[in-house]
Amino acid sequence: MSSQKNILRLFIILGVFSWLLMLGSGHLYRFGQIHHTSTEVDLFFTKAFLIAFIVVIYFFYRRNIGSQEGFNIIDLLWKVFVTGLIATVVSLSSNFLMSLLKDQEHGRNPYFLDTLYYINVGLITTFLIATFTVCKRLILYQKSKRLIRTWNVFEYGLLGSSLLFFTNLNIYSGLGWFIQSLLALLAIVLSVNLKWVAYLSFKQKWKSILLIILIGLYIGYFYTILNGYEESNGFVPVFSALKVFSINALYFFALVYCVFSVLVILFNLPTSSVFEQKIVEAVNFQRLSQSRNTGQNEDQVFEILIDSAASVSVANAAWLDILDENEDVKKTLFHKTGQREKEIILKSIKTNQVKGIKSSVPSRNIKKNRFVAEIKHEVYRSIFVIPVFIQDKQVAVLSLVKDVNDGFNKETIEIIRTFINQASISIENYRLMEEAIINERYKEELKIAKQVQDSLLPKHLSTIDGIEMSAFSKPAAEVGGDYFDTYKMSDSRIALVIGDVSGKGTSAAFHMSQMKGIFQSLVQLNISAREFIIKANNALSSCLDRTSFITTTYFIIDGKEKKFEFSRAGHCPTLYFSEKDKKVKFLEDNGLGLGILRDDQFNDFVEVNEIGYNSGDVLFLYTDGITEAKNQKHEEFGYERLMKFLEKNAFYSADYIKEEILKTLYDFCGTSNLDDDITTLIVKVK
């Protein structure tokens, strides 16, 4: 910013200095005329300093107005108006002074009149060049290669024609008329480029008309002043500014562009309100569309986005990188280009000319994610890059390229942003819809899985005379991995099993169904508890994944011999109440979970025990969801509380004990939604 101001100050100093030199050399030439010593060399310097002044003022306004990043049409016209107002006030003041002194000797002094003339020439030249620079910005508002070429021919033609001032070529000669006609034709061709008018609101159009009419009046006034200056008191200037081809061309160009602008704006006024209404409708449509699904999938939305953005920006090529979860490119959509050309374009970005664009996500690196930049490519000259975010996560990056420098103005960028916002909403809606469908399907599948699992657990327990049983199972989620079952082997013998699959959820439920199949198959062989555990381990070793295992306890109740035969495979120790001893104890035998060891070594860890039973005895089989259930203080229910519970309730029926353990457990935890599956199987000897 400071370097820009310093350069502008330098141009101002050079402008003032060149004007003073023009004034000084003009006075010297006038002095020579009066004393008959003037030469063409003296006049040459006066003309040279005038051309130098024109060039310096041209570069001053080109730097001050032509290179500004912001583009506000009313502000640009206002700057020209203010410049013209100041020039007009100063010019009128100088002419008023001349009229006051015209009858006095000082008023007829040639040096005084020359000074007033040079002041007017400086003011008029400054105003015309300011108008020319602003017109350039307006004409190149929506630029193309052809338009830029035409403008360059006109601009360099003006600068080149200035040099003809040093020759004796008469502006009204045949060649002079030809040169002026060419410049006038180019001025007319360029003046029809008024695309900026469409972007003005109704109120802005009226302001523009007023400012342009005033600017046109300034132009007419200044032309009249210069044209009529020679008639003031018989005064003849050292040179006539109107004989400078470039100044004449600037007069014509500025006046024609003002006339065309006013006419076009007037013709557009009736449609302004309709156009603004359409914009409001488009914004409302966007807001409404945020609340509903577009019906497109992600790929279709991205294709629409790249086509729309390329169309509205008149981009020559474009591509859209679709990113994965790690924000790496997983797929690229191309518009009039390809992967190889994309890589070449990215390498040709001029990093020193990258201009960041404000992001709605402040934590993001602006230059990395959204920017406009100049590129050095044999075809393309500018690039615009902007990311696509969904809930602060970058999902894509859109890149647009054009074959002209500074090809993306503010309005185009804002429209593209609107398209991206709409695309983000559409994709988000699609994802939410997909997620809702998946969740609904998952819930339905879990519902089916729960129904299937419920069907795997026995609704009625098989029993024999003298034995009363009751069971309960509740998964922590929709489905779980706890299992219990019974099988009547004969009139006096019954087998029962309880198991717990490692893990939770659907995988545990699947393995539980495998355990049921194995139990129902092996129990019919009428084998011992040891053989059952060994064969069950062999069967599960071939179908369980390496990370899973099943703990189980297998009982055979023999009503004839009044005994329990049992074997434990890593499961919770069975709680046993002896009516004879009036004591509760754990039947702690050794054993590994099924599937932990998957060879003959497992057989060494199988232990079988027998225990006689009497009337009133109670077997309490359970899974670790009961003992590991926690209250709000994160205390576990534990084995001690379980023993005390059975001591207190062993004299009741099996159904009562089941209901009471659930009530006690829920009271302890403060909720019926526990963190693990809970299962209990209670055997009461009558």
C-alpha positions as CSV (number, residue, x, y, z in Angstrom):
1,M,0.0,0.0,0.0
2,S,2.8,2.5,0.9
3,S,4.7,1.7,-2.3
4,Q,1.5,2.4,-4.3
5,K,1.1,5.8,-2.7
6,N,4.8,6.6,-3.3
7,I,4.4,5.8,-7.0
8,L,1.3,8.0,-7.3
9,R,3.1,10.9,-5.5
10,L,6.0,10.5,-8.0
11,F,3.6,10.7,-10.9
12,I,2.0,13.9,-9.4
13,I,5.4,15.5,-9.0
14,L,6.4,14.5,-12.6
15,G,3.0,15.9,-13.9
16,V,3.5,19.2,-12.1
17,F,7.1,19.4,-13.2
18,S,6.3,18.6,-16.9
19,W,3.5,21.2,-16.9
20,L,5.8,23.9,-15.4
21,L,8.4,23.0,-18.1
22,M,5.7,23.3,-20.7
23,L,4.8,26.7,-19.3
24,G,8.4,27.9,-19.1
25,S,9.3,26.7,-22.6
26,G,6.1,28.3,-23.9
27,H,7.0,31.6,-22.4
28,L,10.5,31.4,-23.9
29,Y,9.0,30.7,-27.3
30,R,6.6,33.7,-26.8
31,F,9.5,35.9,-25.8
32,G,11.3,34.8,-29.0
33,Q,8.2,35.7,-31.1
34,I,8.0,39.1,-29.5
35,H,11.7,39.8,-30.1
36,H,11.8,37.9,-33.4
37,T,14.3,35.3,-32.2
38,S,12.1,32.2,-31.8
39,T,12.9,29.0,-33.5
40,E,11.2,25.7,-34.2
41,V,13.4,24.1,-31.6
42,D,11.9,26.2,-28.9
43,L,8.4,25.2,-30.0
44,F,9.5,21.5,-30.1
45,F,10.3,21.6,-26.4
46,T,6.9,23.1,-25.6
47,K,5.2,20.4,-27.5
48,A,7.4,17.7,-26.0
49,F,6.6,18.8,-22.5
50,L,2.8,18.8,-23.3
51,I,3.1,15.2,-24.6
52,A,5.2,14.3,-21.5
53,F,2.4,15.8,-19.3
54,I,-0.2,13.7,-21.2
55,V,1.8,10.5,-20.7
56,V,2.5,11.1,-17.0
57,I,-1.2,11.9,-16.3
58,Y,-2.2,8.8,-18.3
59,F,0.0,6.5,-16.2
60,F,-1.1,8.3,-13.0
61,Y,-4.8,7.5,-13.6
62,R,-4.0,4.0,-15.0
63,R,-2.2,3.3,-11.7
64,N,-4.8,5.0,-9.5
65,I,-8.0,3.9,-11.1
66,G,-7.1,1.2,-13.7
67,S,-5.4,-1.2,-11.2
68,Q,-7.9,-0.9,-8.3
69,E,-9.2,-4.3,-7.1
70,G,-12.6,-3.0,-6.1
71,F,-15.1,-2.2,-8.9
72,N,-18.0,0.1,-8.0
73,I,-19.5,1.7,-11.1
74,I,-21.1,4.7,-9.2
75,D,-17.8,5.4,-7.4
76,L,-15.9,5.4,-10.7
77,L,-18.3,7.8,-12.3
78,W,-18.3,10.0,-9.2
79,K,-14.5,10.3,-9.4
80,V,-14.7,11.5,-13.0
81,F,-17.5,13.9,-12.0
82,V,-15.4,15.4,-9.1
83,T,-12.4,15.7,-11.3
84,G,-14.4,17.5,-14.0
85,L,-16.1,19.7,-11.3
86,I,-12.7,20.8,-9.9
87,A,-11.3,21.4,-13.5
88,T,-14.5,23.4,-14.4
89,V,-14.4,25.6,-11.3
90,V,-10.7,26.4,-11.9
91,S,-11.2,27.0,-15.6
92,L,-14.2,29.3,-15.0
93,S,-12.2,31.2,-12.4
94,S,-9.3,31.7,-14.8
95,N,-11.7,32.8,-17.6
96,F,-13.5,35.1,-15.2
97,L,-10.2,36.7,-14.3
98,M,-9.3,37.1,-17.9
99,S,-12.7,38.8,-18.6
100,L,-12.2,41.2,-15.7
101,L,-8.8,42.3,-17.0
102,K,-9.4,42.3,-20.7
103,D,-9.7,46.1,-20.9
104,Q,-6.5,46.6,-18.8
105,E,-3.0,46.3,-19.9
106,H,-2.3,43.2,-17.7
107,G,-5.3,41.5,-19.2
108,R,-3.8,41.8,-22.7
109,N,-0.3,40.6,-21.6
110,P,0.6,37.6,-23.8
111,Y,2.4,35.9,-20.9
112,F,-0.6,36.2,-18.7
113,L,-2.9,34.9,-21.4
114,D,-0.5,32.0,-22.2
115,T,-0.5,31.1,-18.5
116,L,-4.3,30.9,-18.3
117,Y,-4.3,28.9,-21.6
118,Y,-1.8,26.4,-20.2
119,I,-3.8,26.1,-17.0
120,N,-6.9,25.2,-19.1
121,V,-5.0,22.8,-21.2
122,G,-3.6,21.0,-18.1
123,L,-7.1,20.8,-16.5
124,I,-8.8,19.7,-19.7
125,T,-6.2,17.0,-20.4
126,T,-6.4,15.7,-16.9
127,F,-10.2,15.5,-17.0
128,L,-10.2,13.7,-20.4
129,I,-7.6,11.2,-19.3
130,A,-9.5,10.5,-16.1
131,T,-12.7,9.9,-18.2
132,F,-10.7,7.7,-20.6
133,T,-9.4,5.5,-17.8
134,V,-12.8,5.0,-16.2
135,C,-14.4,4.3,-19.6
136,K,-11.7,1.6,-20.1
137,R,-12.7,-0.1,-16.8
138,L,-16.4,0.0,-17.8
139,I,-15.7,-1.3,-21.4
140,L,-13.6,-4.2,-20.1
141,Y,-16.0,-5.1,-17.4
142,Q,-16.9,-8.4,-19.2
143,K,-13.8,-8.7,-21.4
144,S,-12.9,-11.1,-24.1
145,K,-9.7,-11.6,-26.1
146,R,-11.1,-9.8,-29.1
147,L,-12.3,-6.8,-27.0
148,I,-8.9,-6.6,-25.3
149,R,-7.1,-6.6,-28.7
150,T,-9.4,-3.8,-30.0
151,W,-8.9,-1.7,-27.0
152,N,-5.1,-2.1,-27.1
153,V,-5.1,-1.0,-30.8
154,F,-7.2,2.1,-29.8
155,E,-5.0,2.9,-26.8
156,Y,-1.7,2.5,-28.6
157,G,-3.2,4.5,-31.5
158,L,-3.9,7.4,-29.2
159,L,-0.4,7.4,-27.8
160,G,1.1,7.0,-31.3
161,S,-1.0,9.8,-32.8
162,S,0.3,12.1,-30.1
163,L,3.7,12.0,-31.7
164,L,2.2,13.5,-34.9
165,F,2.0,16.7,-33.0
166,F,5.8,17.1,-33.6
167,T,5.3,17.0,-37.4
168,N,3.7,19.6,-39.6
169,L,0.8,17.3,-40.4
170,N,-2.4,19.3,-40.4
171,I,-5.2,17.7,-38.5
172,Y,-7.6,18.9,-41.2
173,S,-5.6,17.5,-44.1
174,G,-6.6,14.3,-46.0
175,L,-4.2,12.1,-44.0
176,G,-5.3,13.9,-40.8
177,W,-8.9,13.2,-41.4
178,F,-8.1,9.6,-42.2
179,I,-6.3,9.1,-38.9
180,Q,-9.0,10.8,-37.0
181,S,-11.6,8.7,-38.8
182,L,-9.8,5.5,-37.8
183,L,-9.6,6.6,-34.1
184,A,-13.3,7.6,-34.2
185,L,-14.3,4.3,-35.7
186,L,-12.5,2.4,-33.0
187,A,-14.1,4.7,-30.4
188,I,-17.6,3.9,-31.7
189,V,-16.9,0.1,-31.8
190,L,-15.6,0.2,-28.2
191,S,-18.4,2.4,-27.0
192,V,-21.1,-0.2,-27.7
193,N,-19.7,-2.4,-24.9
194,L,-22.0,-1.5,-22.0
195,K,-22.5,-4.8,-20.2
196,W,-22.0,-3.1,-16.9
197,V,-25.4,-1.4,-17.3
198,A,-27.2,-4.7,-16.6
199,Y,-25.7,-5.0,-13.1
200,L,-27.0,-1.6,-11.9
201,S,-30.1,-1.4,-9.8
202,F,-32.9,1.0,-10.7
203,K,-31.6,3.7,-8.3
204,Q,-28.0,3.3,-9.5
205,K,-29.1,3.7,-13.1
206,W,-30.7,7.1,-12.3
207,K,-27.5,8.2,-10.4
208,S,-25.4,7.0,-13.4
209,I,-27.6,9.0,-15.9
210,L,-27.2,12.2,-13.8
211,L,-23.4,11.8,-13.4
212,I,-22.8,10.9,-17.1
213,I,-24.9,13.9,-18.3
214,L,-22.8,16.2,-16.1
215,I,-19.6,14.6,-17.4
216,G,-20.9,15.2,-20.9
217,L,-21.6,18.8,-20.1
218,Y,-18.0,19.2,-18.8
219,I,-16.7,17.7,-22.1
220,G,-18.8,20.2,-24.1
221,Y,-17.7,23.1,-22.0
222,F,-14.0,22.3,-22.2
223,Y,-14.2,21.8,-26.0
224,T,-15.9,25.2,-26.3
225,I,-13.2,26.8,-24.2
226,L,-10.3,25.5,-26.2
227,N,-12.1,26.1,-29.5
228,G,-12.9,29.7,-28.7
229,Y,-9.7,30.6,-26.9
230,E,-8.1,32.1,-30.0
231,E,-10.9,34.7,-30.3
232,S,-10.1,36.2,-26.8
233,N,-8.7,39.6,-27.3
234,G,-7.1,38.5,-30.6
235,F,-4.9,36.2,-28.6
236,V,-3.2,33.4,-30.5
237,P,-1.7,30.5,-28.3
238,V,1.8,29.3,-28.9
239,F,0.1,26.0,-30.0
240,S,-3.5,24.8,-30.3
241,A,-4.3,21.8,-28.1
242,L,-7.1,20.8,-30.4
243,K,-4.5,20.1,-33.1
244,V,-3.2,17.2,-31.0
245,F,-4.8,14.1,-32.5
246,S,-5.0,12.2,-29.2
247,I,-6.8,15.1,-27.5
248,N,-9.3,15.4,-30.3
249,A,-9.8,11.6,-30.2
250,L,-10.3,11.7,-26.4
251,Y,-13.0,14.4,-26.8
252,F,-14.9,12.3,-29.4
253,F,-14.5,9.0,-27.5
254,A,-15.6,10.5,-24.2
255,L,-18.6,12.2,-25.7
256,V,-19.7,9.2,-27.7
257,Y,-19.4,6.9,-24.7
258,C,-21.4,9.2,-22.5
259,V,-24.2,9.5,-25.2
260,F,-24.3,5.7,-25.7
261,S,-24.3,5.1,-21.9
262,V,-27.2,7.4,-21.3
263,L,-29.2,6.0,-24.1
264,V,-28.6,2.4,-23.1
265,I,-29.4,3.1,-19.4
266,L,-32.6,4.9,-20.4
267,F,-33.7,1.9,-22.6
268,N,-32.9,-0.4,-19.7
269,L,-34.8,1.5,-17.1
270,P,-38.3,-0.1,-17.8
271,T,-36.8,-3.6,-17.2
272,S,-34.8,-2.7,-14.1
273,S,-37.5,-3.4,-11.6
274,V,-38.3,-6.7,-13.3
275,F,-34.6,-7.7,-13.3
276,E,-34.3,-6.9,-9.6
277,Q,-37.5,-8.8,-8.8
278,K,-36.0,-11.9,-10.6
279,I,-32.9,-11.6,-8.4
280,V,-35.1,-11.6,-5.3
281,E,-37.0,-14.6,-6.6
282,A,-33.8,-16.4,-7.2
283,V,-32.6,-15.7,-3.6
284,N,-35.9,-16.9,-2.2
285,F,-35.8,-20.0,-4.4
286,Q,-32.3,-20.7,-3.0
287,R,-33.6,-20.3,0.6
288,L,-36.6,-22.6,-0.1
289,S,-34.4,-25.2,-1.7
290,Q,-32.3,-25.5,1.4
291,S,-35.2,-27.2,3.2
292,R,-35.8,-30.0,0.6
293,N,-33.9,-32.6,-1.2
294,T,-33.0,-31.9,-4.8
295,G,-33.5,-35.5,-5.9
296,Q,-29.9,-35.6,-7.4
297,N,-27.1,-37.8,-6.3
298,E,-23.7,-36.3,-5.5
299,D,-22.1,-36.9,-8.9
300,Q,-25.1,-35.3,-10.7
301,V,-24.9,-32.3,-8.4
302,F,-21.2,-31.9,-9.0
303,E,-21.7,-32.1,-12.8
304,I,-24.4,-29.4,-12.7
305,L,-22.1,-27.3,-10.5
306,I,-19.1,-27.3,-12.9
307,D,-21.3,-26.7,-15.9
308,S,-23.2,-23.8,-14.3
309,A,-20.0,-22.2,-12.9
310,A,-18.2,-22.4,-16.3
311,S,-21.2,-21.0,-18.1
312,V,-21.8,-18.0,-15.8
313,S,-18.1,-17.0,-15.7
314,V,-17.6,-17.7,-19.4
315,A,-14.7,-19.8,-18.4
316,N,-12.7,-21.5,-21.2
317,A,-12.0,-24.6,-19.1
318,A,-12.8,-26.0,-15.7
319,W,-12.3,-29.0,-13.4
320,L,-13.7,-30.1,-10.1
321,D,-11.7,-32.3,-7.7
322,I,-13.9,-34.5,-5.6
323,L,-12.2,-35.4,-2.2
324,D,-12.4,-38.4,0.0
325,E,-12.5,-38.5,3.8
326,N,-8.8,-37.6,4.1
327,E,-9.3,-34.7,1.6
328,D,-7.3,-36.5,-1.1
329,V,-8.5,-36.3,-4.7
330,K,-10.5,-39.5,-5.4
331,K,-12.1,-38.3,-8.7
332,T,-11.9,-35.3,-11.1
333,L,-14.7,-34.0,-13.4
334,F,-13.4,-32.0,-16.4
335,H,-14.9,-29.3,-18.6
336,K,-13.1,-28.7,-21.9
337,T,-9.8,-29.8,-20.5
338,G,-8.0,-32.9,-19.1
339,Q,-5.6,-34.2,-16.4
340,R,-2.4,-33.4,-18.2
341,E,-3.4,-29.8,-19.0
342,K,-4.7,-29.4,-15.4
343,E,-1.2,-30.2,-14.1
344,I,0.4,-27.8,-16.5
345,I,-2.0,-25.0,-15.5
346,L,-1.4,-25.5,-11.8
347,K,2.4,-25.4,-12.3
348,S,2.1,-22.1,-14.3
349,I,0.4,-20.2,-11.4
350,K,2.3,-17.0,-10.6
351,T,2.5,-17.3,-6.9
352,N,3.4,-13.7,-6.5
353,Q,0.1,-12.7,-8.0
354,V,-2.2,-14.9,-5.9
355,K,-5.0,-12.9,-4.4
356,G,-6.9,-14.6,-1.5
357,I,-10.7,-14.4,-1.3
358,K,-12.4,-14.1,2.1
359,S,-13.6,-17.5,3.4
360,S,-16.7,-18.3,5.4
361,V,-14.5,-20.8,7.3
362,P,-11.9,-18.6,9.1
363,S,-9.8,-21.5,10.2
364,R,-9.0,-22.4,6.6
365,N,-5.9,-21.2,4.8
366,I,-7.3,-18.6,2.4
367,K,-4.6,-18.8,-0.4
368,K,-4.6,-22.6,-0.3
369,N,-8.3,-23.0,-0.6
370,R,-9.8,-20.0,-2.4
371,F,-8.0,-17.5,-4.6
372,V,-7.8,-15.8,-8.0
373,A,-4.4,-15.7,-9.7
374,E,-2.6,-14.9,-12.9
375,I,-1.1,-17.9,-14.8
376,K,1.6,-18.1,-17.4
377,H,0.2,-20.5,-19.9
378,E,0.2,-20.5,-23.7
379,V,-3.6,-20.3,-23.8
380,Y,-4.9,-19.3,-20.3
381,R,-4.1,-16.2,-18.3
382,S,-6.2,-16.3,-15.1
383,I,-7.5,-18.9,-12.6
384,F,-10.2,-19.0,-9.9
385,V,-10.1,-21.7,-7.2
386,I,-12.8,-22.2,-4.6
387,P,-13.6,-25.1,-2.3
388,V,-16.9,-26.8,-1.6
389,F,-17.6,-27.4,2.1
390,I,-20.3,-29.4,3.8
391,Q,-20.5,-28.8,7.5
392,D,-17.0,-27.3,7.7
393,K,-15.6,-30.3,5.9
394,Q,-14.0,-29.8,2.4
395,V,-15.5,-32.3,-0.1
396,A,-14.5,-30.8,-3.4
397,V,-12.4,-28.0,-5.1
398,L,-13.7,-26.1,-8.2
399,S,-11.1,-24.5,-10.5
400,L,-12.0,-22.2,-13.4
401,V,-9.6,-20.8,-16.0
402,K,-9.9,-18.0,-18.6
403,D,-7.7,-16.9,-21.5
404,V,-7.6,-13.2,-20.3
405,N,-5.9,-11.6,-17.3
406,D,-8.0,-10.7,-14.3
407,G,-10.9,-12.7,-15.8
408,F,-13.0,-13.1,-12.7
409,N,-14.7,-10.0,-11.3
410,K,-16.5,-9.7,-7.9
411,E,-20.0,-10.3,-9.3
412,T,-19.0,-13.5,-11.1
413,I,-17.3,-14.8,-7.9
414,E,-20.4,-14.1,-5.8
415,I,-22.7,-15.9,-8.3
416,I,-20.3,-18.9,-8.3
417,R,-20.4,-18.8,-4.5
418,T,-24.2,-19.0,-4.6
419,F,-24.0,-22.0,-6.9
420,I,-21.6,-23.7,-4.6
421,N,-23.7,-23.0,-1.5
422,Q,-26.7,-24.5,-3.4
423,A,-24.7,-27.5,-4.4
424,S,-23.5,-28.0,-0.8
425,I,-27.1,-27.9,0.4
426,S,-28.2,-30.4,-2.2
427,I,-25.3,-32.8,-1.4
428,E,-25.9,-32.5,2.3
429,N,-29.6,-33.2,1.8
430,Y,-28.7,-36.2,-0.3
431,R,-26.3,-37.5,2.3
432,L,-28.8,-36.9,5.1
433,M,-31.5,-38.8,3.1
434,E,-29.1,-41.6,2.4
435,E,-28.1,-41.7,6.1
436,A,-31.8,-41.7,7.1
437,I,-32.5,-44.6,4.6
438,I,-29.5,-46.6,5.9
439,N,-30.5,-46.0,9.5
440,E,-34.1,-47.0,8.8
441,R,-32.9,-50.1,7.0
442,Y,-30.5,-50.8,9.9
443,K,-33.2,-50.4,12.4
444,E,-35.4,-52.8,10.4
445,E,-32.6,-55.3,10.1
446,L,-32.0,-55.1,13.8
447,K,-35.7,-55.6,14.4
448,I,-35.6,-58.7,12.3
449,A,-32.4,-59.9,14.0
450,K,-34.0,-59.4,17.4
451,Q,-37.1,-61.4,16.3
452,V,-34.7,-64.1,15.0
453,Q,-32.7,-64.1,18.2
454,D,-35.8,-64.2,20.4
455,S,-36.9,-67.3,18.4
456,L,-33.5,-68.9,19.2
457,L,-34.1,-68.7,23.0
458,P,-36.5,-71.2,24.4
459,K,-40.0,-70.0,25.2
460,H,-40.5,-72.9,27.6
461,L,-37.8,-74.7,29.6
462,S,-37.7,-78.5,29.5
463,T,-37.7,-80.0,32.9
464,I,-38.1,-83.3,34.9
465,D,-39.9,-84.2,38.0
466,G,-38.6,-82.5,41.1
467,I,-36.9,-79.7,39.2
468,E,-38.3,-76.2,38.8
469,M,-36.6,-73.7,36.4
470,S,-36.9,-70.1,35.4
471,A,-34.8,-67.9,33.0
472,F,-34.5,-64.4,31.7
473,S,-32.3,-62.8,29.0
474,K,-32.1,-59.1,28.0
475,P,-29.5,-57.7,25.5
476,A,-27.9,-54.3,26.1
477,A,-28.6,-53.4,22.4
478,E,-31.2,-54.7,20.0
479,V,-29.4,-58.0,19.9
480,G,-26.8,-59.6,22.1
481,G,-24.5,-62.5,22.7
482,D,-26.0,-64.3,25.8
483,Y,-27.5,-67.7,25.4
484,F,-29.3,-70.3,27.5
485,D,-31.1,-73.5,26.6
486,T,-32.4,-76.8,28.0
487,Y,-32.8,-80.3,26.5
488,K,-34.6,-83.3,28.0
489,M,-32.3,-86.2,27.5
490,S,-34.7,-88.8,29.1
491,D,-37.4,-88.9,31.7
492,S,-34.9,-88.5,34.5
493,R,-32.1,-86.6,32.8
494,I,-32.0,-83.0,31.5
495,A,-29.2,-80.9,30.0
496,L,-28.9,-77.2,30.4
497,V,-26.4,-74.6,29.1
498,I,-25.7,-70.9,29.6
499,G,-23.2,-69.0,27.5
500,D,-21.7,-65.6,26.8
501,V,-20.1,-64.6,23.5
502,S,-17.3,-62.1,23.6
503,G,-18.2,-58.7,22.2
504,K,-21.7,-57.2,21.7
505,G,-24.2,-56.5,19.0
506,T,-24.9,-58.3,15.8
507,S,-21.6,-60.2,15.6
508,A,-22.1,-61.6,19.1
509,A,-25.7,-62.5,18.2
510,F,-24.5,-64.4,15.1
511,H,-22.0,-66.4,17.2
512,M,-24.8,-67.1,19.7
513,S,-26.9,-68.7,17.0
514,Q,-23.9,-70.9,16.1
515,M,-23.7,-72.0,19.8
516,K,-27.3,-72.9,19.8
517,G,-26.8,-75.1,16.7
518,I,-23.9,-76.8,18.3
519,F,-25.8,-77.4,21.6
520,Q,-28.8,-78.8,19.8
521,S,-26.6,-81.2,17.8
522,L,-24.3,-82.5,20.5
523,V,-26.8,-82.8,23.3
524,Q,-28.8,-85.4,21.3
525,L,-25.7,-87.7,21.3
526,N,-26.3,-88.3,25.0
527,I,-22.6,-87.6,25.8
528,S,-20.9,-86.6,29.0
529,A,-20.3,-83.0,30.1
530,R,-16.5,-83.4,29.3
531,E,-17.2,-84.7,25.8
532,F,-19.7,-82.0,25.2
533,I,-17.2,-79.2,26.0
534,I,-14.4,-80.8,23.9
535,K,-16.6,-81.3,20.9
536,A,-18.2,-77.9,21.2
537,N,-14.7,-76.3,21.2
538,N,-13.7,-78.3,18.1
539,A,-16.9,-77.2,16.3
540,L,-16.5,-73.6,17.2
541,S,-12.8,-73.5,16.4
542,S,-13.6,-73.9,12.7
543,C,-16.3,-71.2,12.5
544,L,-15.4,-68.5,15.1
545,D,-13.1,-65.7,13.9
546,R,-9.7,-65.5,15.7
547,T,-10.8,-62.5,18.0
548,S,-13.9,-64.2,19.3
549,F,-14.6,-66.9,21.9
550,I,-17.6,-68.1,24.0
551,T,-17.7,-68.8,27.7
552,T,-20.2,-71.5,28.8
553,T,-21.3,-73.7,31.6
554,Y,-22.9,-77.1,30.8
555,F,-25.0,-79.0,33.3
556,I,-26.6,-82.5,33.3
557,I,-29.2,-83.0,36.0
558,D,-29.8,-86.6,36.9
559,G,-33.1,-86.8,38.8
560,K,-32.8,-90.6,39.4
561,E,-29.4,-90.3,41.1
562,K,-30.0,-86.9,42.5
563,K,-26.8,-85.3,41.2
564,F,-25.5,-82.5,39.0
565,E,-22.7,-83.2,36.5
566,F,-21.2,-80.0,35.2
567,S,-18.2,-78.5,33.4
568,R,-17.3,-74.8,33.0
569,A,-15.5,-73.4,30.0
570,G,-14.4,-70.0,31.3
571,H,-17.9,-68.8,32.3
572,C,-18.9,-67.1,35.5
573,P,-18.8,-69.6,38.4
574,T,-22.2,-71.0,39.2
575,L,-23.8,-69.9,42.5
576,Y,-25.1,-72.8,44.6
577,F,-27.3,-72.8,47.7
578,S,-27.3,-75.9,49.8
579,E,-30.5,-76.3,51.9
580,K,-28.7,-78.8,54.1
581,D,-25.9,-76.5,55.0
582,K,-27.9,-73.3,54.7
583,K,-24.9,-71.8,52.8
584,V,-24.3,-70.2,49.5
585,K,-21.1,-70.9,47.6
586,F,-19.6,-70.7,44.1
587,L,-18.9,-73.8,42.1
588,E,-15.4,-72.8,41.0
589,D,-14.0,-75.3,38.7
590,N,-11.3,-74.7,36.0
591,G,-11.8,-74.2,32.3
592,L,-11.0,-72.1,29.2
593,G,-13.5,-70.3,27.0
594,L,-14.5,-72.1,23.8
595,G,-12.3,-71.0,20.9
596,I,-9.4,-69.7,22.9
597,L,-7.3,-72.8,22.3
598,R,-8.1,-74.5,19.0
599,D,-6.1,-77.7,19.2
600,D,-5.9,-80.7,21.6
601,Q,-4.2,-78.6,24.3
602,F,-7.7,-77.4,25.1
603,N,-8.6,-80.9,26.5
604,D,-6.1,-80.5,29.3
605,F,-8.1,-77.6,30.7
606,V,-11.5,-79.3,30.7
607,E,-12.6,-80.2,34.3
608,V,-15.8,-82.1,35.2
609,N,-17.4,-82.2,38.6
610,E,-20.4,-83.9,40.2
611,I,-22.4,-82.8,43.2
612,G,-25.4,-84.4,44.9
613,Y,-28.4,-82.3,45.6
614,N,-31.3,-82.3,48.0
615,S,-34.7,-80.7,48.1
616,G,-34.5,-76.9,48.5
617,D,-31.1,-76.6,46.8
618,V,-30.8,-73.8,44.2
619,L,-28.5,-73.4,41.2
620,F,-28.1,-69.8,40.1
621,L,-26.5,-69.6,36.6
622,Y,-25.8,-66.1,35.1
623,T,-23.7,-64.0,32.8
624,D,-21.2,-61.3,33.8
625,G,-23.7,-58.5,32.8
626,I,-25.2,-59.1,36.3
627,T,-22.0,-59.0,38.4
628,E,-20.5,-56.1,36.4
629,A,-23.6,-53.9,36.3
630,K,-22.6,-50.5,37.8
631,N,-24.5,-47.9,39.7
632,Q,-24.1,-44.1,39.4
633,K,-21.0,-44.2,41.6
634,H,-19.5,-46.7,39.2
635,E,-19.6,-49.4,41.8
636,E,-20.2,-53.0,40.4
637,F,-23.0,-55.2,41.7
638,G,-20.3,-57.8,42.3
639,Y,-20.2,-61.4,43.5
640,E,-20.7,-60.5,47.2
641,R,-24.1,-58.8,46.6
642,L,-25.1,-61.7,44.5
643,M,-24.3,-64.2,47.3
644,K,-26.2,-62.1,49.8
645,F,-29.2,-61.9,47.4
646,L,-29.4,-65.7,47.0
647,E,-29.0,-66.3,50.8
648,K,-32.0,-64.0,51.3
649,N,-34.2,-65.4,48.5
650,A,-33.2,-69.0,48.1
651,F,-36.3,-70.2,49.9
652,Y,-38.6,-68.8,47.3
653,S,-39.6,-70.3,43.9
654,A,-37.4,-70.0,40.8
655,D,-39.8,-67.5,39.2
656,Y,-39.8,-65.3,42.3
657,I,-36.0,-65.4,42.5
658,K,-35.8,-64.4,38.8
659,E,-38.1,-61.4,39.3
660,E,-36.4,-60.3,42.5
661,I,-32.9,-60.4,41.1
662,L,-34.0,-58.1,38.2
663,K,-35.7,-55.7,40.6
664,T,-32.7,-55.7,42.9
665,L,-30.3,-55.2,40.0
666,Y,-32.4,-52.3,38.5
667,D,-32.7,-50.6,41.9
668,F,-28.9,-50.9,42.4
669,C,-28.1,-49.4,38.9
670,G,-31.0,-46.8,39.0
671,T,-32.1,-47.8,35.5
672,S,-33.3,-50.8,33.5
673,N,-30.9,-49.9,30.6
674,L,-27.8,-51.7,31.4
675,D,-24.4,-51.5,29.6
676,D,-24.1,-55.3,29.0
677,D,-26.3,-58.2,28.2
678,I,-27.8,-59.9,31.3
679,T,-29.0,-63.5,31.5
680,T,-29.9,-65.7,34.3
681,L,-31.0,-69.4,34.6
682,I,-32.3,-70.5,38.0
683,V,-32.8,-74.2,39.0
684,K,-34.7,-74.9,42.2
685,V,-35.0,-78.5,43.6
686,K,-38.5,-79.1,44.9
